[in-house]
Each structure stands twice: as structure tokens, then as C-alpha cells.
Amino acid sequence: MSGDRPFVRKAAEIEPVPCPCGQSRRIVTGRDNDRASIHRVSIDGRAQTHYHQRLTEYYIVLDGTGVVELDGEEVLVEPGDVIYIPPGTRHALHGRFEIINVVVPPFDAADEFVTE
């Protein structure tokens, strides 16, 4: 872990990996610090509904419009919107989006549960 040493990481240089939402570029991870992770996520269509038992997520919508599903309720979202997702909330984005996903504590794949 790099601890509290500053760094710059270029999102465009990170290979995307599949995730329930689409494709994720995991820019800052638990290998970098023990506080939060930051991912840039591309969603194109209908993401898989999922939840986390321990993780809190913040989605910052950069581009695109569509719907976020939060425990079965759908809300229209657009660029500039911030979505707060506490642990246990079933959630998914539907549409075409680019988002920044801030995960606290850092993302852990073992705490991701697809419900559909």
C-alpha cells in the first residue's frame, strides 16, 4: 500500500474490467489506500441489479442520462447528479452513462451480490 504518498493515475491508461454495471476502470484501489477506491464506469444498457453488505458507494454522473434503480424505486438522473448508495441498497443504472464511482471502504469483489 502506498499509504499517504500522493500520485497521479491516468484513467485512459487503465484497462477496463467487466462489472455488474458495465465496464470499470479501477483507478484507485485498496492496494493504494485503505480509505476509498475510485472507478470510472461506462454503462451501456441495463446494468445488473446488485448490492453490497459493507460498502457505501457514491456515483457521480459525468455524461449520459437514464434511470437509477434504488431498492426498486427508479429516479431519472443526468450529468452533475450524485447518487448516494448505502450498504444493503439494491441498485443499478439503466441507460448510457459515464460515472465516477467512489467506494468506501475500497471496493471488494467479495462484497458484491447480483440479485437478478
C-alpha positions in Angstrom: 0.0 0.0 0.0 1.3 3.5 -0.8 -0.1 4.9 2.4 -0.3 8.7 2.2 2.0 9.3 -0.7 0.5 11.4 -3.5 0.2 10.1 -7.0 -1.4 10.7 -10.4 -3.0 7.9 -12.3 -4.4 8.3 -15.9 -7.8 6.6 -16.3 -7.2 6.2 -20.0 -4.2 4.0 -19.3 -6.1 1.5 -17.1 -7.7 -1.5 -18.8 -11.4 -1.8 -18.2 -12.8 -4.9 -16.5 -16.4 -6.2 -16.5 -18.6 -5.3 -13.6 -22.4 -5.6 -13.0 -22.8 -2.0 -14.3 -20.7 -2.4 -17.5 -17.0 -1.7 -17.8 -15.0 -0.3 -14.9 -11.6 1.3 -14.9 -10.3 0.9 -11.4 -8.2 4.0 -11.0 -7.6 4.0 -7.2 -8.0 0.7 -5.3 -7.4 -0.9 -2.0 -3.8 -1.5 -3.0 -3.4 2.3 -3.0 -5.0 3.1 0.4 -7.4 1.7 3.0 -10.0 4.6 2.8 -11.7 4.6 -0.6 -11.5 3.4 -4.2 -12.3 5.4 -7.3 -13.5 3.8 -10.5 -14.6 5.3 -13.9 -17.5 3.2 -15.1 -19.1 3.0 -18.5 -22.7 1.8 -18.6 -24.5 1.0 -21.9 -27.9 -0.5 -21.4 -29.3 -2.2 -18.4 -26.9 -2.9 -15.5 -27.4 -5.9 -13.3 -29.1 -5.1 -10.0 -26.8 -5.8 -7.1 -26.0 -4.7 -3.6 -23.1 -4.6 -1.1 -23.2 -5.6 2.6 -20.4 -3.4 3.8 -19.6 -0.9 1.0 -21.0 2.6 0.6 -21.0 4.0 -3.0 -21.2 7.4 -4.4 -22.0 7.7 -8.2 -21.1 11.0 -9.8 -22.8 11.2 -13.3 -20.4 12.7 -15.8 -22.2 12.1 -19.0 -25.5 10.5 -20.2 -29.0 10.2 -18.9 -31.2 7.4 -17.7 -32.6 5.9 -14.6 -31.0 4.7 -11.3 -32.9 2.0 -9.5 -32.6 2.2 -5.7 -34.4 -0.6 -3.9 -37.0 -0.9 -6.7 -37.6 2.9 -7.0 -36.5 4.5 -10.2 -35.2 8.1 -10.4 -34.2 9.9 -13.6 -30.5 11.1 -13.4 -28.4 13.3 -15.6 -24.9 14.8 -15.7 -23.9 16.5 -12.4 -26.1 14.4 -10.3 -24.7 12.5 -7.3 -26.2 9.2 -6.1 -25.6 8.0 -2.6 -25.9 4.2 -2.1 -25.6 2.9 1.5 -24.8 -0.7 2.3 -27.7 -3.1 1.6 -29.3 -1.0 -1.1 -30.2 -2.9 -4.3 -29.1 -0.7 -7.1 -28.5 -0.4 -10.9 -28.2 2.2 -13.6 -30.2 1.8 -16.8 -29.2 3.9 -19.9 -25.9 5.1 -21.3 -23.6 6.7 -18.7 -20.1 7.6 -17.7 -19.8 7.8 -14.0 -17.2 8.1 -11.3 -17.8 5.6 -8.6 -16.3 6.3 -5.2 -16.4 3.3 -2.9 -15.9 3.5 0.9 -14.1 1.4 2.2 -12.2 0.4 -1.0 -14.1 -1.9 -3.4 -14.0 -5.6 -2.5 -15.4 -8.1 -5.1 -16.4 -10.5 -2.3 -18.9 -7.9 -1.2 -20.8 -7.7 -4.4 -24.1 -9.6 -4.7 -26.0 -9.7 -8.0 -29.8 -10.1 -7.4 -31.1 -10.7 -10.9 
